[in-house]
């Protein structure tokens, strides 16, 4: 017999807990990415180099698309990382 309330279902609770863990991992990864890009930016500027490298972004997206085994679609991957890249730039400005 299934519970009347999904909150009482052990499968629902387990999956929600795992989703929360995945969300926390995404948050930690984005924060780490911003910190690393900040370090890279400081180093490149100290060397007198340009910070942005648009070719690097395209190479990154292509490499990630080649590694993506799904279920995230190639379009979804591009949307996600385009936003992560834009978010990183906004956070550092």
ABEGO torsion letter per residue (X at the ends): XBBABAAABAAAAAAAAAAAAAAAAAAAAAAAAAAAAAAAAAAAAAAGBBABBAAAAAAAAAAAAAABAOABBAAAAAAAAAAAAAAAAAAAX
